[in-house]
Every structure is written in structure tokens, then in C-alpha cells.
Amino acid sequence: MNQKGVELIKINDYKFDPAFVLAPMEDVTDTAFRRLCKEMGADIVYTEFISSEALIRDAEKAKRKMMFYPDERPIGIQLYGSRVESVVDAGKRAQSVGPDFIDLNVGCPVTKVADQGMGAGLLKNCDLMAAIVKALKEELTLSVTVKMRLGWDLESINVLQNVKILNEMGVHWIAIHARTRAQGYKGEADWSWIKKAKEISEVPIIGNGDITSVEKAEWALEYSKADGIMIGRGAIKAPWIFRQLKAYFFEGKRLPEPEFEEKLSIARKHFTLLVEHKGKYAVSAFRRFSNTYFKGEKGVAKIRQRLSVSRSPEEVFEILENPFKLK
Ligand SMILES: Cc1cc2nc3c(=O)[nH]c(=O)nc-3n(C[C@H](O)[C@H](O)[C@H](O)COP(=O)(O)O)c2cc1C
């Protein structure tokens, strides 16, 4: 524990104090985006959430989501499910590809997941959540972590009860998105719960929700005393946030937002990694990042339009080399 009262986050040979973590995000945190964020300074990354049932059916799409490169370590494979045997079976399959930890999703708010008792659905059935975590702990050799929300809705917040249960189960750390399932992504994350969770937890707590700047990160760490912070949408908007955090926390330097030329070079790196991973499908996958690299630039509508009609990686590279060329 350092003088701020913050625990060190340790996983295998890695140690972080505090840890800056890329949040798992479906259709966003594929291997390309994770590698980009690692290069920018993210400490820990997770895969997108993966259905346990799909994994044990041997579904190709689910298996592909487990793929990662050595430069992504430490990396966790995140699973969701509500049947103990399925999650354990999926956990063993995930363990066999060699990640650093296995994470259980206890936060996905999407109806087709949560209403079937998976993801945030487990917040309404703490006994089942505990049974799944217990079985994972017994059957796997890897560290097990949990990412959860505050509770199902504001009337049934049970985060502190769940933190106690998960401490008893011996999870490696707990990441908390400080919203309820009912809130979805609306309203503000309530970091007072992360502070309270930290006060009662022996295992490290990673706080999550609405961190979009170095200032907010500094406030969140100081206020909650969390052991790390996890960033989702803030990283889609600005993957360089991790670089800014590292410079500020470890060197006391404030890095400005990159100039447009540098954003373009980061975009080219990102797209190169995407093509390596997805081939021609990189073209459509890259469209969701047009705001990341072009928002606020003159002529952005035209660039976005050119990206939206691009059909080949070559066309996208051409735009990233020469975004203002008129076609
Ligand atoms: C597009 C998108 C996809 C997400 N997919 C997942 C997921 O697969 N697993 C998960 O635990 N959380 C998922 N989340 C939630 C994020 O991990 C994070 O908890 C949430 O966005 C709050 O953090 P933020 O305010 O930094 O974005 C997703 C969020 C977004 C925006």
C-alpha cells in the first residue's frame, strides 16, 4: 500500500499503482483497439464479453473473440452466462488459450442478456453469482475477477453486499461501473459507491464510469481511493487518454490533445492493426471511429462520407493519407 492508501494491482508478473484499465466493450475492444490502447499506455485490457453458451457450442465467432497477441498482456477474457456448468466449461476453454485472468460479466444491461439472468441479471440473484464465482475459483488455475454494476435499480443497490460476497470468494479484483442496470448509460456514475466499496474491500477495486479526462481521473482516484480506473467511452473518443494519464501521474506532465497530423498517424496505425485482424471487414469496423480521429476538423462531414462509401482497405488508407483530397 502506498502513502495514498492505494493497493498495488498485481497480476502474474505485472504490477500497477494505480492501474489504468481499458473497459471491455462489445464491437470496440477487439485485438486491434486493445493493442492500440496498450501502445498508448493502457495497463490492463479485457476482451469483449463472450457468451459461455456460444463458447461451449464451439461457435467460431465466440472463439475468435478470445484471440489476442502477447503485446496485449495482461489481458482478461470476459465471459457471461447464468448456468454454473456452462460458465465453468467456457472458463476452462478460455483458460486454455492462456490469458492472464478470467472475468465474469455482472453488468450487461441489454434485455436479451439481463432478462435471462446473465450479465446484470446476476445482480438479482446473488446466490447464483456466488455459485458461479465459487465454481470458477475451484475449477480454474487462473485468477478470477468480476465486473459489475451497483445493482439492478436505484431501489435495490446491492454493491456492498456483493463486494463482501466476492471478497469471501477470493476474487482477484472487482471492477465496478457506478451505475445501476436500470440507468443503462444515462445519468452520472455515482463514485460514492466506489469509495464505500473500497472502504470495505480487501481485494483491489477498479472504479469505472464517466472518466474522460486526466482531471476526472485524478479526482476519481483521490476521492474514491480506488486502486485503478477503467475507461470505456472516453477511450473510444480519445485512445491517447492513457498516454496523457501516464504522463501526468508518473511524470507530472500535462500532454495536450494530439495535433490532427498525429491523430491521422494514430488512425493509420489503428487501421493497420484492424486490417491485420479482420481483413476487408476492417473497413466497416473502422467507421465507428471516424469521430475519434476527425471530430472537430474542418471538412469532417466529407471525410465521414468518404469513409462510409469506402469498400476496400486501400480506399481507407488513401483517406487516412490524404483526408482532404476531393474525390
Ligand atoms: C459500446 C459498448 C460496449 C460495451 N460492452 C461491454 C462488454 O462487452 N462487457 C462489459 O463488461 N461492459 C461493456 N460495456 C460497458 C463498459 O465496459 C463500461 O462499464 C461503461 O461504458 C462505463 O464506462 P465509461 O463511462 O468509461 O464508458 C460496454 C459499453 C459500451 C459503450
The ligand as a MOL file (V3000), in Angstrom:
LIG
                    3D

  0  0  0     0  0            999 V3000
M  V30 BEGIN CTAB
M  V30 COUNTS 31 33 0 0 0
M  V30 BEGIN ATOM
M  V30 1 C -20.2350 0.0540 -26.9720 0
M  V30 2 C -20.1040 -0.5080 -25.5780 0
M  V30 3 C -19.9630 -1.8740 -25.4040 0
M  V30 4 C -19.8210 -2.4130 -24.1100 0
M  V30 5 N -19.5970 -3.7520 -23.9720 0
M  V30 6 C -19.2930 -4.2540 -22.7300 0
M  V30 7 C -18.8700 -5.6070 -22.5600 0
M  V30 8 O -18.7510 -6.3850 -23.5260 0
M  V30 9 N -18.5840 -6.0250 -21.2940 0
M  V30 10 C -18.6820 -5.1940 -20.1960 0
M  V30 11 O -18.4050 -5.6050 -19.0680 0
M  V30 12 N -19.0770 -3.9100 -20.3390 0
M  V30 13 C -19.3510 -3.4250 -21.5700 0
M  V30 14 N -19.6560 -2.0980 -21.7030 0
M  V30 15 C -19.6220 -1.2210 -20.5200 0
M  V30 16 C -18.2290 -0.5980 -20.3420 0
M  V30 17 O -17.2610 -1.5910 -20.0810 0
M  V30 18 C -18.2270 0.4230 -19.1810 0
M  V30 19 O -18.5650 -0.2460 -17.9960 0
M  V30 20 C -19.2170 1.5640 -19.4030 0
M  V30 21 O -19.1390 2.0580 -20.7250 0
M  V30 22 C -18.9600 2.7050 -18.4110 0
M  V30 23 O -17.6610 3.2140 -18.5580 0
M  V30 24 P -17.3700 4.5920 -19.3690 0
M  V30 25 O -18.2240 5.6670 -18.7540 0
M  V30 26 O -15.9020 4.8280 -19.1820 0
M  V30 27 O -17.7560 4.3440 -20.7920 0
M  V30 28 C -19.8440 -1.5610 -22.9760 0
M  V30 29 C -20.0090 -0.1850 -23.1660 0
M  V30 30 C -20.1280 0.3490 -24.4370 0
M  V30 31 C -20.2750 1.8420 -24.6030 0
M  V30 END ATOM
M  V30 BEGIN BOND
M  V30 1 1 1 2
M  V30 2 1 2 3
M  V30 3 2 2 30
M  V30 4 2 3 4
M  V30 5 1 4 5
M  V30 6 1 4 28
M  V30 7 2 5 6
M  V30 8 1 6 7
M  V30 9 1 6 13
M  V30 10 2 7 8
M  V30 11 1 7 9
M  V30 12 1 9 10
M  V30 13 2 10 11
M  V30 14 1 10 12
M  V30 15 2 12 13
M  V30 16 1 13 14
M  V30 17 1 14 15
M  V30 18 1 14 28
M  V30 19 1 15 16
M  V30 20 1 16 17
M  V30 21 1 16 18
M  V30 22 1 18 19
M  V30 23 1 18 20
M  V30 24 1 20 21
M  V30 25 1 20 22
M  V30 26 1 22 23
M  V30 27 1 23 24
M  V30 28 2 24 25
M  V30 29 1 24 26
M  V30 30 1 24 27
M  V30 31 2 28 29
M  V30 32 1 29 30
M  V30 33 1 30 31
M  V30 END BOND
M  V30 END CTAB
M  END
